[in-house]
Amino acid sequence: MTTARRPIRRLLCANRGEIAIRVFRAATELGVRTVAIFSHEDRVHLHRYKADEAYMLPRDKSPVGAYLSIDAIIEIARLAEVDAIHPGY
């Protein structure tokens, strides 16, 4: 059985800060569009603005807990129509 490979055209990085910025830089160099997620507390942080698109995580979690909310991240990934999710580490 052969599995056809699909190119990654849109990538969500499920992390923040310097890690996310490095992922976005590498993806951009490869021609991949980038999607950031951010907590309410991180709404003015640089990683949000280095991505092609950015979505805020639900406010009902702690600043760190927001990035661990798998269901919210998957929901944003579907909404943004990404091809892949990079965990950040």
C-alpha positions as semicolon CSV with decimal commas, in nm:
position;residue;x (nm);y (nm);z (nm)
1;M;0,000;0,000;0,000
2;T;0,138;0,338;-0,102
3;T;0,043;0,650;0,086
4;A;0,042;0,973;-0,110
5;R;0,228;1,254;0,063
6;R;0,062;1,591;0,088
7;P;0,280;1,899;0,105
8;I;0,255;2,115;0,415
9;R;0,126;2,453;0,305
10;R;-0,006;2,583;0,638
11;L;0,155;2,512;0,976
12;L;0,032;2,590;1,327
13;C;0,297;2,619;1,598
14;A;0,153;2,515;1,933
15;N;0,407;2,711;2,133
16;R;0,503;3,070;2,203
17;G;0,799;3,303;2,235
18;E;1,139;3,240;2,079
19;I;1,058;2,878;1,994
20;A;0,754;2,979;1,787
21;I;0,946;3,262;1,617
22;R;1,217;3,017;1,506
23;V;0,957;2,773;1,374
24;F;0,786;3,056;1,182
25;R;1,117;3,171;1,033
26;A;1,206;2,823;0,911
27;A;0,857;2,762;0,773
28;T;0,858;3,094;0,589
29;E;1,194;3,009;0,430
30;L;1,032;2,689;0,301
31;G;0,730;2,875;0,163
32;V;0,492;2,750;0,431
33;R;0,225;2,986;0,571
34;T;0,226;3,006;0,952
35;V;-0,040;3,019;1,221
36;A;0,022;3,127;1,580
37;I;-0,183;3,069;1,891
38;F;-0,164;3,295;2,194
39;S;-0,315;3,332;2,538
40;H;-0,486;3,653;2,643
41;E;-0,179;3,737;2,851
42;D;0,046;3,692;2,544
43;R;-0,168;3,905;2,313
44;V;0,110;4,164;2,265
45;H;0,402;3,919;2,245
46;L;0,616;3,910;1,932
47;H;0,540;3,553;1,825
48;R;0,180;3,656;1,755
49;Y;0,295;3,912;1,499
50;K;0,564;3,697;1,334
51;A;0,305;3,449;1,204
52;D;0,089;3,499;0,897
53;E;-0,222;3,448;1,112
54;A;-0,284;3,435;1,487
55;Y;-0,570;3,305;1,700
56;M;-0,634;3,364;2,069
57;L;-0,682;3,061;2,291
58;P;-0,985;3,052;2,524
59;R;-0,954;3,282;2,826
60;D;-1,088;3,024;3,074
61;K;-0,741;2,875;3,133
62;S;-0,427;2,997;3,306
63;P;-0,161;3,156;3,081
64;V;0,032;2,828;3,067
65;G;-0,278;2,608;3,074
66;A;-0,408;2,772;2,758
67;Y;-0,117;2,624;2,559
68;L;-0,193;2,279;2,703
69;S;-0,558;2,286;2,593
70;I;-0,542;2,021;2,322
71;D;-0,909;2,053;2,226
72;A;-0,877;2,429;2,175
73;I;-0,559;2,388;1,970
74;I;-0,723;2,125;1,747
75;E;-1,029;2,347;1,703
76;I;-0,810;2,640;1,596
77;A;-0,612;2,414;1,362
78;R;-0,935;2,307;1,191
79;L;-1,062;2,665;1,173
80;A;-0,733;2,782;1,022
81;E;-0,725;2,483;0,784
82;V;-0,367;2,392;0,867
83;D;-0,194;2,086;0,725
84;A;0,025;2,023;1,029
85;I;0,080;2,121;1,391
86;H;0,434;2,176;1,520
87;P;0,457;2,115;1,897
88;G;0,734;2,371;1,937
89;Y;1,007;2,156;2,091
